[in-house]
């Protein structure tokens, strides 16, 4: 299942006085996500527009994919690893052919 990170769980809000601490905490969280090697997504909810912009920028700099979903007042930001297709197929085969995010299907001829 995707791991959810809320603003309250993150432990801080972005402000001029916490900007450096916010970015440091974010980088720590993203490094841990990369280290875990999970194929599950990391979902950030309850963050405002400025905070999401920093999350997008930092995640992209670290080689992660980002996508925001939902209406303005309920936006969530999803982060995922960039996965090599061959590695993904191998992981899915080891997991029995499916995960919560992917299902491996045999190619069909025409």
Backbone atoms as SQL, in Angstrom:
CREATE TABLE atoms (id INTEGER PRIMARY KEY, chain TEXT, resi INTEGER, resn TEXT, atom TEXT, x REAL, y REAL, z REAL);
INSERT INTO atoms VALUES
  (1, 'A', 1, 'UNK', 'N', 0.846, -1.191, 0.000),
  (2, 'A', 1, 'UNK', 'CA', 0.000, 0.000, 0.000),
  (3, 'A', 1, 'UNK', 'C', 0.887, 1.248, 0.000),
  (4, 'A', 2, 'UNK', 'N', 0.414, 2.309, -0.617),
  (5, 'A', 2, 'UNK', 'CA', 1.204, 3.540, -0.615),
  (6, 'A', 2, 'UNK', 'C', 1.430, 4.034, 0.811),
  (7, 'A', 3, 'UNK', 'N', 2.592, 4.578, 1.062),
  (8, 'A', 3, 'UNK', 'CA', 2.879, 5.159, 2.375),
  (9, 'A', 3, 'UNK', 'C', 2.438, 6.608, 2.356),
  (10, 'A', 4, 'UNK', 'N', 1.583, 7.001, 3.306),
  (11, 'A', 4, 'UNK', 'CA', 1.070, 8.372, 3.342),
  (12, 'A', 4, 'UNK', 'C', 1.849, 9.213, 4.337),
  (13, 'A', 5, 'UNK', 'N', 2.136, 10.438, 3.913),
  (14, 'A', 5, 'UNK', 'CA', 2.819, 11.400, 4.773),
  (15, 'A', 5, 'UNK', 'C', 1.933, 12.633, 4.850),
  (16, 'A', 6, 'UNK', 'N', 1.415, 12.931, 6.038),
  (17, 'A', 6, 'UNK', 'CA', 0.605, 14.137, 6.206),
  (18, 'A', 6, 'UNK', 'C', 1.486, 15.238, 6.777),
  (19, 'A', 7, 'UNK', 'N', 0.994, 16.451, 6.691),
  (20, 'A', 7, 'UNK', 'CA', 1.756, 17.578, 7.238),
  (21, 'A', 7, 'UNK', 'C', 1.997, 17.355, 8.732),
  (22, 'A', 8, 'UNK', 'N', 0.981, 16.873, 9.437),
  (23, 'A', 8, 'UNK', 'CA', 1.127, 16.649, 10.875),
  (24, 'A', 8, 'UNK', 'C', 2.170, 15.557, 11.136),
  (25, 'A', 9, 'UNK', 'N', 2.144, 14.495, 10.339),
  (26, 'A', 9, 'UNK', 'CA', 3.127, 13.427, 10.480),
  (27, 'A', 9, 'UNK', 'C', 4.523, 13.876, 10.098),
  (28, 'A', 10, 'UNK', 'N', 4.596, 14.852, 9.207),
  (29, 'A', 10, 'UNK', 'CA', 5.885, 15.386, 8.771),
  (30, 'A', 10, 'UNK', 'C', 6.498, 16.235, 9.871),
  (31, 'A', 11, 'UNK', 'N', 5.638, 16.807, 10.717),
  (32, 'A', 11, 'UNK', 'CA', 6.123, 17.495, 11.902),
  (33, 'A', 11, 'UNK', 'C', 6.386, 18.976, 11.763),
  (34, 'A', 12, 'UNK', 'N', 6.082, 19.549, 10.597),
  (35, 'A', 12, 'UNK', 'CA', 6.336, 20.991, 10.464),
  (36, 'A', 12, 'UNK', 'C', 5.581, 21.561, 9.282),
  (37, 'A', 13, 'UNK', 'N', 5.364, 22.862, 9.336),
  (38, 'A', 13, 'UNK', 'CA', 4.807, 23.616, 8.224),
  (39, 'A', 13, 'UNK', 'C', 5.923, 24.469, 7.655),
  (40, 'A', 14, 'UNK', 'N', 5.768, 24.800, 6.384),
  (41, 'A', 14, 'UNK', 'CA', 6.753, 25.647, 5.726),
  (42, 'A', 14, 'UNK', 'C', 6.531, 27.102, 6.128),
  (43, 'A', 15, 'UNK', 'N', 7.587, 27.754, 6.532),
  (44, 'A', 15, 'UNK', 'CA', 7.563, 29.195, 6.770),
  (45, 'A', 15, 'UNK', 'C', 8.983, 29.677, 6.532),
  (46, 'A', 16, 'UNK', 'N', 9.181, 30.984, 6.542),
  (47, 'A', 16, 'UNK', 'CA', 10.533, 31.488, 6.308),
  (48, 'A', 16, 'UNK', 'C', 11.511, 30.954, 7.347),
  (49, 'A', 17, 'UNK', 'N', 11.045, 30.760, 8.553),
  (50, 'A', 17, 'UNK', 'CA', 11.952, 30.301, 9.609),
  (51, 'A', 17, 'UNK', 'C', 12.192, 28.796, 9.552),
  (52, 'A', 18, 'UNK', 'N', 11.301, 28.035, 8.916),
  (53, 'A', 18, 'UNK', 'CA', 11.462, 26.579, 8.879),
  (54, 'A', 18, 'UNK', 'C', 11.824, 26.052, 7.496),
  (55, 'A', 19, 'UNK', 'N', 12.032, 26.927, 6.526),
  (56, 'A', 19, 'UNK', 'CA', 12.292, 26.494, 5.154),
  (57, 'A', 19, 'UNK', 'C', 13.455, 25.507, 5.059),
  (58, 'A', 20, 'UNK', 'N', 14.565, 25.817, 5.703),
  (59, 'A', 20, 'UNK', 'CA', 15.737, 24.939, 5.652),
  (60, 'A', 20, 'UNK', 'C', 15.430, 23.607, 6.334),
  (61, 'A', 21, 'UNK', 'N', 14.776, 23.660, 7.492),
  (62, 'A', 21, 'UNK', 'CA', 14.429, 22.438, 8.224),
  (63, 'A', 21, 'UNK', 'C', 13.429, 21.594, 7.432),
  (64, 'A', 22, 'UNK', 'N', 12.458, 22.250, 6.779),
  (65, 'A', 22, 'UNK', 'CA', 11.467, 21.550, 5.962),
  (66, 'A', 22, 'UNK', 'C', 12.172, 20.780, 4.848),
  (67, 'A', 23, 'UNK', 'N', 13.077, 21.454, 4.143),
  (68, 'A', 23, 'UNK', 'CA', 13.792, 20.813, 3.029),
  (69, 'A', 23, 'UNK', 'C', 14.681, 19.675, 3.528),
  (70, 'A', 24, 'UNK', 'N', 15.298, 19.858, 4.678),
  (71, 'A', 24, 'UNK', 'CA', 16.158, 18.812, 5.243),
  (72, 'A', 24, 'UNK', 'C', 15.330, 17.578, 5.595),
  (73, 'A', 25, 'UNK', 'N', 14.197, 17.791, 6.264),
  (74, 'A', 25, 'UNK', 'CA', 13.305, 16.687, 6.636),
  (75, 'A', 25, 'UNK', 'C', 12.793, 15.979, 5.380),
  (76, 'A', 26, 'UNK', 'N', 12.464, 16.759, 4.353),
  (77, 'A', 26, 'UNK', 'CA', 11.979, 16.193, 3.098),
  (78, 'A', 26, 'UNK', 'C', 13.052, 15.313, 2.459),
  (79, 'A', 27, 'UNK', 'N', 14.273, 15.830, 2.366),
  (80, 'A', 27, 'UNK', 'CA', 15.362, 15.045, 1.767),
  (81, 'A', 27, 'UNK', 'C', 15.603, 13.750, 2.549),
  (82, 'A', 28, 'UNK', 'N', 15.531, 13.816, 3.875),
  (83, 'A', 28, 'UNK', 'CA', 15.686, 12.607, 4.704),
  (84, 'A', 28, 'UNK', 'C', 14.589, 11.592, 4.383),
  (85, 'A', 29, 'UNK', 'N', 13.351, 12.078, 4.280),
  (86, 'A', 29, 'UNK', 'CA', 12.217, 11.207, 3.981),
  (87, 'A', 29, 'UNK', 'C', 12.383, 10.561, 2.609),
  (88, 'A', 30, 'UNK', 'N', 12.786, 11.352, 1.608),
  (89, 'A', 30, 'UNK', 'CA', 12.950, 10.824, 0.251),
  (90, 'A', 30, 'UNK', 'C', 14.136, 9.865, 0.163),
  (91, 'A', 31, 'UNK', 'N', 15.229, 10.170, 0.860),
  (92, 'A', 31, 'UNK', 'CA', 16.383, 9.255, 0.873),
  (93, 'A', 31, 'UNK', 'C', 15.985, 7.899, 1.455),
  (94, 'A', 32, 'UNK', 'N', 15.211, 7.928, 2.529),
  (95, 'A', 32, 'UNK', 'CA', 14.748, 6.686, 3.155),
  (96, 'A', 32, 'UNK', 'C', 13.864, 5.906, 2.182),
  (97, 'A', 33, 'UNK', 'N', 12.985, 6.597, 1.470),
  (98, 'A', 33, 'UNK', 'CA', 12.106, 5.963, 0.482),
  (99, 'A', 33, 'UNK', 'C', 12.943, 5.288, -0.610),
  (100, 'A', 34, 'UNK', 'N', 13.959, 5.990, -1.114),
  (101, 'A', 34, 'UNK', 'CA', 14.826, 5.428, -2.155),
  (102, 'A', 34, 'UNK', 'C', 15.575, 4.212, -1.608),
  (103, 'A', 35, 'UNK', 'N', 16.089, 4.330, -0.391),
  (104, 'A', 35, 'UNK', 'CA', 16.860, 3.254, 0.237),
  (105, 'A', 35, 'UNK', 'C', 16.017, 1.993, 0.420),
  (106, 'A', 36, 'UNK', 'N', 14.734, 2.167, 0.780),
  (107, 'A', 36, 'UNK', 'CA', 13.839, 1.025, 0.986),
  (108, 'A', 36, 'UNK', 'C', 13.623, 0.246, -0.304),
  (109, 'A', 37, 'UNK', 'N', 13.691, 0.932, -1.447),
  (110, 'A', 37, 'UNK', 'CA', 13.522, 0.263, -2.732),
  (111, 'A', 37, 'UNK', 'C', 12.113, -0.239, -2.999),
  (112, 'A', 38, 'UNK', 'N', 11.140, 0.271, -2.294),
  (113, 'A', 38, 'UNK', 'CA', 9.754, -0.169, -2.455),
  (114, 'A', 38, 'UNK', 'C', 9.192, 0.234, -3.815),
  (115, 'A', 39, 'UNK', 'N', 8.341, -0.649, -4.389),
  (116, 'A', 39, 'UNK', 'CA', 7.665, -0.253, -5.626),
  (117, 'A', 39, 'UNK', 'C', 6.375, 0.503, -5.312),
  (118, 'A', 40, 'UNK', 'N', 6.040, 0.591, -4.019),
  (119, 'A', 40, 'UNK', 'CA', 4.865, 1.366, -3.628),
  (120, 'A', 40, 'UNK', 'C', 5.170, 2.861, -3.691),
  (121, 'A', 41, 'UNK', 'N', 4.117, 3.653, -3.856),
  (122, 'A', 41, 'UNK', 'CA', 4.253, 5.104, -3.937),
  (123, 'A', 41, 'UNK', 'C', 4.347, 5.723, -2.547),
  (124, 'A', 42, 'UNK', 'N', 4.842, 6.933, -2.520),
  (125, 'A', 42, 'UNK', 'CA', 4.878, 7.751, -1.311),
  (126, 'A', 42, 'UNK', 'C', 3.899, 8.890, -1.568),
  (127, 'A', 43, 'UNK', 'N', 2.878, 9.034, -0.718),
  (128, 'A', 43, 'UNK', 'CA', 1.812, 10.006, -0.949),
  (129, 'A', 43, 'UNK', 'C', 1.859, 11.098, 0.117),
  (130, 'A', 44, 'UNK', 'N', 1.955, 12.354, -0.336),
  (131, 'A', 44, 'UNK', 'CA', 1.954, 13.509, 0.562),
  (132, 'A', 44, 'UNK', 'C', 0.581, 14.171, 0.483),
  (133, 'A', 45, 'UNK', 'N', -0.095, 14.310, 1.623),
  (134, 'A', 45, 'UNK', 'CA', -1.396, 14.977, 1.651),
  (135, 'A', 45, 'UNK', 'C', -1.352, 16.103, 2.683),
  (136, 'A', 46, 'UNK', 'N', -2.276, 17.026, 2.601),
  (137, 'A', 46, 'UNK', 'CA', -2.394, 18.153, 3.540),
  (138, 'A', 46, 'UNK', 'C', -1.309, 19.212, 3.387),
  (139, 'A', 47, 'UNK', 'N', -0.583, 19.229, 2.284),
  (140, 'A', 47, 'UNK', 'CA', 0.457, 20.238, 2.092),
  (141, 'A', 47, 'UNK', 'C', -0.071, 21.338, 1.181),
  (142, 'A', 48, 'UNK', 'N', 0.332, 22.583, 1.432),
  (143, 'A', 48, 'UNK', 'CA', -0.157, 23.683, 0.602),
  (144, 'A', 48, 'UNK', 'C', 0.652, 23.777, -0.698),
  (145, 'A', 49, 'UNK', 'N', 0.248, 24.716, -1.545),
  (146, 'A', 49, 'UNK', 'CA', 0.838, 24.860, -2.878),
  (147, 'A', 49, 'UNK', 'C', 2.354, 25.065, -2.830),
  (148, 'A', 50, 'UNK', 'N', 2.822, 25.942, -1.950),
  (149, 'A', 50, 'UNK', 'CA', 4.258, 26.215, -1.850),
  (150, 'A', 50, 'UNK', 'C', 5.029, 24.990, -1.365),
  (151, 'A', 51, 'UNK', 'N', 4.454, 24.284, -0.404),
  (152, 'A', 51, 'UNK', 'CA', 5.101, 23.075, 0.106),
  (153, 'A', 51, 'UNK', 'C', 5.166, 22.003, -0.982),
  (154, 'A', 52, 'UNK', 'N', 4.055, 21.835, -1.725),
  (155, 'A', 52, 'UNK', 'CA', 4.052, 20.841, -2.810),
  (156, 'A', 52, 'UNK', 'C', 5.083, 21.185, -3.875),
  (157, 'A', 53, 'UNK', 'N', 5.252, 22.480, -4.172),
  (158, 'A', 53, 'UNK', 'CA', 6.238, 22.900, -5.176),
  (159, 'A', 53, 'UNK', 'C', 7.642, 22.479, -4.741),
  (160, 'A', 54, 'UNK', 'N', 7.949, 22.657, -3.467),
  (161, 'A', 54, 'UNK', 'CA', 9.260, 22.250, -2.945),
  (162, 'A', 54, 'UNK', 'C', 9.402, 20.727, -2.989),
  (163, 'A', 55, 'UNK', 'N', 8.330, 20.024, -2.648),
  (164, 'A', 55, 'UNK', 'CA', 8.370, 18.557, -2.679),
  (165, 'A', 55, 'UNK', 'C', 8.611, 18.076, -4.111),
  (166, 'A', 56, 'UNK', 'N', 7.859, 18.645, -5.085),
  (167, 'A', 56, 'UNK', 'CA', 8.061, 18.280, -6.502),
  (168, 'A', 56, 'UNK', 'C', 9.516, 18.517, -6.910),
  (169, 'A', 57, 'UNK', 'N', 10.009, 19.711, -6.646),
  (170, 'A', 57, 'UNK', 'CA', 11.353, 20.098, -7.073),
  (171, 'A', 57, 'UNK', 'C', 12.419, 19.186, -6.456),
  (172, 'A', 58, 'UNK', 'N', 12.320, 18.961, -5.165),
  (173, 'A', 58, 'UNK', 'CA', 13.313, 18.138, -4.469),
  (174, 'A', 58, 'UNK', 'C', 13.270, 16.693, -4.956),
  (175, 'A', 59, 'UNK', 'N', 12.068, 16.143, -5.094),
  (176, 'A', 59, 'UNK', 'CA', 11.934, 14.755, -5.557),
  (177, 'A', 59, 'UNK', 'C', 12.494, 14.599, -6.969),
  (178, 'A', 60, 'UNK', 'N', 12.194, 15.555, -7.847),
  (179, 'A', 60, 'UNK', 'CA', 12.710, 15.478, -9.214),
  (180, 'A', 60, 'UNK', 'C', 14.228, 15.561, -9.233),
  (181, 'A', 61, 'UNK', 'N', 14.799, 16.412, -8.382),
  (182, 'A', 61, 'UNK', 'CA', 16.263, 16.520, -8.293),
  (183, 'A', 61, 'UNK', 'C', 16.887, 15.208, -7.827),
  (184, 'A', 62, 'UNK', 'N', 16.131, 14.433, -7.071),
  (185, 'A', 62, 'UNK', 'CA', 16.635, 13.161, -6.553),
  (186, 'A', 62, 'UNK', 'C', 16.297, 11.993, -7.479),
  (187, 'A', 63, 'UNK', 'N', 15.767, 12.298, -8.674),
  (188, 'A', 63, 'UNK', 'CA', 15.495, 11.261, -9.664),
  (189, 'A', 63, 'UNK', 'C', 14.185, 10.522, -9.485),
  (190, 'A', 64, 'UNK', 'N', 13.264, 11.101, -8.718),
  (191, 'A', 64, 'UNK', 'CA', 11.963, 10.476, -8.494),
  (192, 'A', 64, 'UNK', 'C', 10.905, 11.117, -9.385),
  (193, 'A', 65, 'UNK', 'N', 9.818, 10.370, -9.636),
  (194, 'A', 65, 'UNK', 'CA', 8.689, 10.897, -10.404),
  (195, 'A', 65, 'UNK', 'C', 7.671, 11.479, -9.436),
  (196, 'A', 66, 'UNK', 'N', 7.024, 12.581, -9.847),
  (197, 'A', 66, 'UNK', 'CA', 5.989, 13.185, -9.004),
  (198, 'A', 66, 'UNK', 'C', 4.737, 13.453, -9.825),
  (199, 'A', 67, 'UNK', 'N', 3.593, 13.421, -9.149),
  (200, 'A', 67, 'UNK', 'CA', 2.317, 13.726, -9.792),
  (201, 'A', 67, 'UNK', 'C', 1.360, 14.215, -8.717),
  (202, 'A', 68, 'UNK', 'N', 0.649, 15.323, -9.004),
  (203, 'A', 68, 'UNK', 'CA', -0.370, 15.818, -8.076),
  (204, 'A', 68, 'UNK', 'C', -1.749, 15.432, -8.588),
  (205, 'A', 69, 'UNK', 'N', -2.641, 15.117, -7.657),
  (206, 'A', 69, 'UNK', 'CA', -4.007, 14.720, -7.993),
  (207, 'A', 69, 'UNK', 'C', -4.990, 15.473, -7.111),
  (208, 'A', 70, 'UNK', 'N', -6.226, 15.611, -7.609),
  (209, 'A', 70, 'UNK', 'CA', -7.308, 16.134, -6.794),
  (210, 'A', 70, 'UNK', 'C', -7.548, 17.620, -6.952),
  (211, 'A', 71, 'UNK', 'N', -8.717, 18.081, -6.428),
  (212, 'A', 71, 'UNK', 'CA', -9.051, 19.504, -6.483),
  (213, 'A', 71, 'UNK', 'C', -8.136, 20.320, -5.575),
  (214, 'A', 72, 'UNK', 'N', -8.117, 21.630, -5.797),
  (215, 'A', 72, 'UNK', 'CA', -7.190, 22.534, -5.091),
  (216, 'A', 72, 'UNK', 'C', -7.135, 22.316, -3.583),
  (217, 'A', 73, 'UNK', 'N', -8.291, 22.189, -2.947),
  (218, 'A', 73, 'UNK', 'CA', -8.307, 22.099, -1.482),
  (219, 'A', 73, 'UNK', 'C', -8.033, 20.686, -0.964),
  (220, 'A', 74, 'UNK', 'N', -7.900, 19.713, -1.877),
  (221, 'A', 74, 'UNK', 'CA', -7.654, 18.329, -1.450),
  (222, 'A', 74, 'UNK', 'C', -6.530, 17.675, -2.261),
  (223, 'A', 75, 'UNK', 'N', -5.586, 18.482, -2.755),
  (224, 'A', 75, 'UNK', 'CA', -4.507, 17.944, -3.592),
  (225, 'A', 75, 'UNK', 'C', -3.632, 16.977, -2.802),
  (226, 'A', 76, 'UNK', 'N', -3.281, 15.897, -3.447),
  (227, 'A', 76, 'UNK', 'CA', -2.282, 14.987, -2.901),
  (228, 'A', 76, 'UNK', 'C', -1.161, 14.877, -3.916),
  (229, 'A', 77, 'UNK', 'N', 0.026, 14.697, -3.433),
  (230, 'A', 77, 'UNK', 'CA', 1.200, 14.592, -4.291),
  (231, 'A', 77, 'UNK', 'C', 1.751, 13.179, -4.139),
  (232, 'A', 78, 'UNK', 'N', 1.882, 12.487, -5.254),
  (233, 'A', 78, 'UNK', 'CA', 2.362, 11.112, -5.243),
  (234, 'A', 78, 'UNK', 'C', 3.771, 11.057, -5.807),
  (235, 'A', 79, 'UNK', 'N', 4.650, 10.389, -5.099),
  (236, 'A', 79, 'UNK', 'CA', 6.037, 10.219, -5.528),
  (237, 'A', 79, 'UNK', 'C', 6.279, 8.735, -5.765),
  (238, 'A', 80, 'UNK', 'N', 6.966, 8.437, -6.857),
  (239, 'A', 80, 'UNK', 'CA', 7.316, 7.047, -7.142),
  (240, 'A', 80, 'UNK', 'C', 8.727, 6.976, -7.709),
  (241, 'A', 81, 'UNK', 'N', 9.315, 5.795, -7.575),
  (242, 'A', 81, 'UNK', 'CA', 10.641, 5.581, -8.137),
  (243, 'A', 81, 'UNK', 'C', 10.522, 5.440, -9.646),
  (244, 'A', 82, 'UNK', 'N', 11.552, 5.864, -10.358),
  (245, 'A', 82, 'UNK', 'CA', 11.635, 5.575, -11.787),
  (246, 'A', 82, 'UNK', 'C', 12.149, 4.145, -11.868),
  (247, 'A', 83, 'UNK', 'N', 11.341, 3.277, -12.466),
  (248, 'A', 83, 'UNK', 'CA', 11.673, 1.857, -12.481),
  (249, 'A', 83, 'UNK', 'C', 11.975, 1.419, -13.908),
  (250, 'A', 84, 'UNK', 'N', 13.099, 0.760, -14.075),
  (251, 'A', 84, 'UNK', 'CA', 13.441, 0.180, -15.368),
  (252, 'A', 84, 'UNK', 'C', 12.411, -0.911, -15.674),
  (253, 'A', 85, 'UNK', 'N', 11.824, -0.919, -16.881),
  (254, 'A', 85, 'UNK', 'CA', 10.782, -1.909, -17.199),
  (255, 'A', 85, 'UNK', 'C', 11.229, -3.356, -16.981),
  (256, 'A', 86, 'UNK', 'N', 12.463, -3.674, -17.316),
  (257, 'A', 86, 'UNK', 'CA', 12.958, -5.050, -17.115),
  (258, 'A', 86, 'UNK', 'C', 13.014, -5.396, -15.627),
  (259, 'A', 87, 'UNK', 'N', 13.454, -4.438, -14.811),
  (260, 'A', 87, 'UNK', 'CA', 13.489, -4.656, -13.363),
  (261, 'A', 87, 'UNK', 'C', 12.082, -4.839, -12.804),
  (262, 'A', 88, 'UNK', 'N', 11.131, -4.062, -13.331),
  (263, 'A', 88, 'UNK', 'CA', 9.746, -4.160, -12.879),
  (264, 'A', 88, 'UNK', 'C', 9.182, -5.540, -13.192),
  (265, 'A', 89, 'UNK', 'N', 9.414, -6.026, -14.417),
  (266, 'A', 89, 'UNK', 'CA', 8.931, -7.360, -14.794),
  (267, 'A', 89, 'UNK', 'C', 9.527, -8.402, -13.851),
  (268, 'A', 90, 'UNK', 'N', 10.823, -8.311, -13.588),
  (269, 'A', 90, 'UNK', 'CA', 11.480, -9.269, -12.694),
  (270, 'A', 90, 'UNK', 'C', 10.875, -9.221, -11.290),
  (271, 'A', 91, 'UNK', 'N', 10.663, -8.013, -10.763),
  (272, 'A', 91, 'UNK', 'CA', 10.057, -7.877, -9.427),
  (273, 'A', 91, 'UNK', 'C', 8.664, -8.489, -9.396),
  (274, 'A', 92, 'UNK', 'N', 7.875, -8.223, -10.446),
  (275, 'A', 92, 'UNK', 'CA', 6.512, -8.761, -10.494),
  (276, 'A', 92, 'UNK', 'C', 6.522, -10.282, -10.583),
  (277, 'A', 93, 'UNK', 'N', 7.447, -10.848, -11.358),
  (278, 'A', 93, 'UNK', 'CA', 7.555, -12.305, -11.441),
  (279, 'A', 93, 'UNK', 'C', 7.872, -12.893, -10.066),
  (280, 'A', 94, 'UNK', 'N', 8.758, -12.231, -9.333),
  (281, 'A', 94, 'UNK', 'CA', 9.121, -12.700, -7.989),
  (282, 'A', 94, 'UNK', 'C', 7.960, -12.577, -7.007),
  (283, 'A', 95, 'UNK', 'N', 7.029, -11.659, -7.296),
  (284, 'A', 95, 'UNK', 'CA', 5.875, -11.437, -6.407),
  (285, 'A', 95, 'UNK', 'C', 4.651, -12.227, -6.853),
  (286, 'A', 96, 'UNK', 'N', 4.807, -13.110, -7.827),
  (287, 'A', 96, 'UNK', 'CA', 3.674, -13.901, -8.287),
  (288, 'A', 96, 'UNK', 'C', 2.893, -13.251, -9.412),
  (289, 'A', 97, 'UNK', 'N', 3.427, -12.207, -10.030),
  (290, 'A', 97, 'UNK', 'CA', 2.795, -11.616, -11.206),
  (291, 'A', 97, 'UNK', 'C', 2.021, -10.339, -10.972),
  (292, 'A', 98, 'UNK', 'N', 1.886, -9.920, -9.709),
  (293, 'A', 98, 'UNK', 'CA', 1.150, -8.675, -9.487),
  (294, 'A', 98, 'UNK', 'C', 1.576, -8.020, -8.177),
  (295, 'A', 99, 'UNK', 'N', 1.272, -6.738, -8.098),
  (296, 'A', 99, 'UNK', 'CA', 1.463, -5.964, -6.872),
  (297, 'A', 99, 'UNK', 'C', 0.209, -5.121, -6.717),
  (298, 'A', 100, 'UNK', 'N', 0.190, -4.248, -5.726),
  (299, 'A', 100, 'UNK', 'CA', -0.981, -3.381, -5.582),
  (300, 'A', 100, 'UNK', 'C', -1.075, -2.380, -6.718),
  (301, 'A', 101, 'UNK', 'N', 0.036, -2.136, -7.396),
  (302, 'A', 101, 'UNK', 'CA', 0.067, -1.119, -8.439),
  (303, 'A', 101, 'UNK', 'C', 0.096, -1.704, -9.852),
  (304, 'A', 102, 'UNK', 'N', 0.676, -2.896, -10.017),
  (305, 'A', 102, 'UNK', 'CA', 0.884, -3.463, -11.349),
  (306, 'A', 102, 'UNK', 'C', 0.379, -4.895, -11.433),
  (307, 'A', 103, 'UNK', 'N', -0.047, -5.279, -12.651),
  (308, 'A', 103, 'UNK', 'CA', -0.391, -6.664, -12.963),
  (309, 'A', 103, 'UNK', 'C', 0.374, -7.029, -14.222),
  (310, 'A', 104, 'UNK', 'N', 1.104, -8.132, -14.160),
  (311, 'A', 104, 'UNK', 'CA', 1.882, -8.598, -15.299),
  (312, 'A', 104, 'UNK', 'C', 0.985, -9.457, -16.177),
  (313, 'A', 105, 'UNK', 'N', 0.883, -9.106, -17.458),
  (314, 'A', 105, 'UNK', 'CA', 0.061, -9.868, -18.394),
  (315, 'A', 105, 'UNK', 'C', 0.923, -10.302, -19.563),
  (316, 'A', 106, 'UNK', 'N', 0.655, -11.506, -20.055),
  (317, 'A', 106, 'UNK', 'CA', 1.394, -12.015, -21.210),
  (318, 'A', 106, 'UNK', 'C', 0.984, -11.222, -22.445),
  (319, 'A', 107, 'UNK', 'N', 1.936, -11.002, -23.364),
  (320, 'A', 107, 'UNK', 'CA', 1.575, -10.283, -24.591),
  (321, 'A', 107, 'UNK', 'C', 0.584, -11.100, -25.413),
  (322, 'A', 108, 'UNK', 'N', -0.259, -10.396, -26.134),
  (323, 'A', 108, 'UNK', 'CA', -1.227, -11.070, -27.000),
  (324, 'A', 108, 'UNK', 'C', -0.887, -10.765, -28.448),
  (325, 'A', 109, 'UNK', 'N', -0.967, -11.776, -29.290),
  (326, 'A', 109, 'UNK', 'CA', -0.673, -11.585, -30.714),
  (327, 'A', 109, 'UNK', 'C', -1.910, -11.125, -31.452),
  (328, 'A', 110, 'UNK', 'N', -1.696, -10.502, -32.605),
  (329, 'A', 110, 'UNK', 'CA', -2.859, -10.036, -33.368),
  (330, 'A', 110, 'UNK', 'C', -3.057, -10.858, -34.609);
